[in-house]
Amino acid sequence: MKLSLYIAFFCCLYFLPRTTFGQDNNTFYSDSLSTSNSPLKFKDKLYYGGNLSFNIFNGWILFDASPFVGYKIKPKFSFGLGSKYIYRGNPEFQVSESYYGASVFSRFLFHKNFFVHSEYELLNAYELRPLPFPNGDRTLSSMFLFGGAYSTSIGGNATVQILLLYDLINDYNSPYKPYYIFGSSGPPILYRVGFSFGF
């Protein structure tokens, strides 16, 4: 477990200076900006986004908030920091679970609206195994997500992204297991939909 954590952490650091995000409509960085002699201000290199979702299904209440801020190193390179809060509850079964933590990510634009995304996320979660700790105690869960994404403009400086990601760690206590595309016992592949502003 510790070896996988170290490998994931250093892989994410490796991708940080080699990251990006972009669009084919040049809202990420126009040619005039990238070739201008005057350097961009710090605030002009920042972008913001995340996702916010709420759902009630069969008595279950689901809430997810994931804001992030990114920094454009070059026209095709960016990295950023994010935070995460997840709530799952069911009053009938007296279930109330909260997951929270932070992440560091990087993006690399390789063709028009498509980019590669790598992210290391560390969440305060719940111990699901009876050993070595009692089931249900708080513990840390690590995820190293790597995959591809599609981004498109939805008007103004807003964009929407659809990400398909593979969890290279697949932590036993990952809160994402119920949301794997092929089920909790299948490969650790999941998708995300998010928004960004300020390109």
C-alpha positions in Angstrom: 0.0 0.0 0.0 2.7 2.5 1.0 4.8 1.6 -2.1 1.8 2.2 -4.4 1.2 5.5 -2.6 4.7 6.7 -3.1 4.7 5.6 -6.8 1.4 7.5 -7.4 2.7 10.6 -5.7 5.9 10.8 -7.6 4.1 10.0 -10.9 1.8 12.9 -10.3 4.8 15.2 -9.5 6.4 14.1 -12.7 3.4 15.2 -14.7 3.0 18.5 -13.0 5.4 20.5 -15.2 4.2 18.7 -18.3 0.5 19.5 -18.0 -2.1 21.5 -20.0 -5.7 22.2 -20.8 -7.2 23.6 -23.9 -9.8 24.1 -26.6 -9.8 24.5 -30.3 -11.6 27.8 -30.1 -8.5 29.3 -28.4 -10.2 30.4 -25.3 -7.6 28.7 -23.2 -4.8 30.7 -24.8 -5.1 32.6 -28.1 -2.2 32.8 -30.5 -1.9 36.5 -29.8 -1.5 35.8 -26.1 1.0 33.0 -26.5 3.2 35.0 -28.9 2.8 38.4 -27.2 6.0 40.1 -26.0 4.2 41.3 -22.8 4.0 38.6 -20.2 0.6 37.6 -18.8 -0.2 38.7 -15.3 -0.5 35.9 -12.6 -4.3 36.3 -12.4 -4.6 35.9 -16.2 -3.0 32.4 -15.9 -5.5 31.1 -13.4 -8.6 29.2 -14.1 -11.3 27.8 -11.9 -13.9 25.1 -12.0 -15.1 21.9 -10.5 -18.4 20.1 -10.1 -21.4 20.3 -7.8 -24.0 17.5 -7.7 -27.0 16.6 -5.6 -29.2 13.5 -5.9 -31.9 11.6 -4.0 -32.4 8.0 -5.1 -34.3 5.2 -3.3 -33.9 7.0 0.0 -30.2 7.8 -0.5 -29.0 11.4 -0.4 -25.9 12.0 -2.4 -23.9 15.3 -2.5 -20.6 16.0 -4.1 -18.6 19.3 -4.3 -15.2 19.4 -6.0 -13.9 22.9 -6.6 -10.4 23.5 -8.1 -8.0 26.2 -9.2 -5.6 25.7 -12.1 -2.5 27.6 -13.3 -1.5 27.8 -17.0 2.3 27.3 -17.2 2.4 27.4 -21.0 -0.3 27.3 -23.8 -0.4 23.6 -23.5 0.6 23.0 -19.9 -1.3 23.5 -16.6 -1.5 22.2 -13.1 -3.7 22.8 -10.1 -5.1 22.1 -6.7 -8.5 20.9 -5.7 -10.6 20.0 -2.7 -13.4 17.4 -2.3 -16.4 16.8 -0.1 -18.7 13.9 -0.5 -21.8 13.1 1.6 -23.9 9.9 1.4 -26.8 9.3 3.7 -29.9 7.3 4.2 -32.2 8.3 7.2 -34.1 5.0 7.0 -30.9 2.9 7.6 -29.4 5.6 9.8 -26.4 6.0 7.5 -24.5 9.3 7.4 -21.1 9.3 5.7 -18.8 12.2 4.9 -15.6 12.1 2.8 -13.3 15.0 2.4 -9.8 15.8 1.2 -7.6 17.4 -1.4 -5.9 16.7 -4.7 -3.2 17.9 -7.0 -3.6 17.5 -10.8 -2.0 18.2 -14.1 -3.3 18.4 -17.7 -1.7 18.2 -21.1 -3.5 19.2 -24.3 -2.6 16.9 -27.2 -5.2 17.6 -29.9 -7.8 20.4 -30.1 -10.4 19.7 -27.4 -8.7 16.6 -26.0 -6.3 16.5 -23.0 -4.6 14.0 -20.7 -5.4 14.3 -17.1 -3.4 13.0 -14.1 -4.5 13.5 -10.5 -3.4 12.4 -7.0 -6.2 12.6 -4.5 -6.1 11.9 -0.7 -9.4 11.6 1.1 -10.4 11.1 4.7 -12.6 8.0 4.3 -13.9 4.9 6.2 -12.0 1.7 6.9 -14.0 -1.0 5.2 -11.9 -4.0 6.1 -12.3 -5.8 9.5 -8.5 -5.9 9.7 -6.1 -4.3 10.7 -8.6 -1.8 12.1 -12.2 -2.1 13.2 -14.6 -1.7 10.3 -15.9 1.9 10.1 -13.0 3.7 11.6 -11.7 6.8 9.8 -8.7 6.3 7.6 -7.0 7.8 4.6 -7.7 6.6 1.1 -5.4 7.4 -1.9 -6.4 7.6 -5.5 -4.1 8.2 -8.5 -6.3 8.9 -11.5 -5.0 8.9 -15.0 -6.9 9.2 -18.3 -8.3 11.3 -21.1 -10.9 14.0 -21.4 -12.9 16.0 -23.8 -13.6 19.8 -23.4 -16.0 22.1 -25.2 -17.2 25.7 -24.8 -20.7 26.3 -23.5 -20.6 30.0 -23.9 -18.5 32.9 -22.8 -15.5 31.7 -20.9 -17.2 28.6 -19.6 -16.4 25.1 -20.7 -17.6 21.6 -19.8 -15.3 18.6 -19.6 -16.0 14.9 -19.7 -13.2 12.8 -18.2 -12.7 9.0 -18.4 -10.2 8.0 -15.6 -8.5 4.9 -14.4 -7.5 4.6 -10.7 -3.9 3.2 -10.7 -4.1 2.6 -6.9 -7.6 1.2 -6.5 -7.6 1.6 -2.8 -9.8 -0.9 -0.9 -11.4 2.0 1.0 -12.0 4.2 -2.1 -15.4 5.9 -2.0 -15.5 5.8 -5.7 -15.9 2.0 -5.9 -19.7 2.0 -6.1 -19.4 4.4 -9.1 -17.0 2.4 -11.2 -18.4 2.1 -14.7 -18.3 -1.7 -14.6 -19.3 -2.0 -10.9 -17.4 -2.1 -7.7 -15.8 -5.5 -8.5 -14.8 -4.4 -12.0 -11.8 -2.4 -13.2 -11.4 0.9 -11.4 -12.6 3.1 -14.3 -14.9 6.1 -13.7 -16.1 9.1 -15.4 -16.5 12.7 -14.3 -18.3 15.8 -15.7 -17.1 19.2 -14.6 -17.0 22.8 -15.5 -14.2 25.4 -15.9 -14.2 29.2 -16.1 -11.6 31.8 -17.0 -9.9 30.5 -20.0 
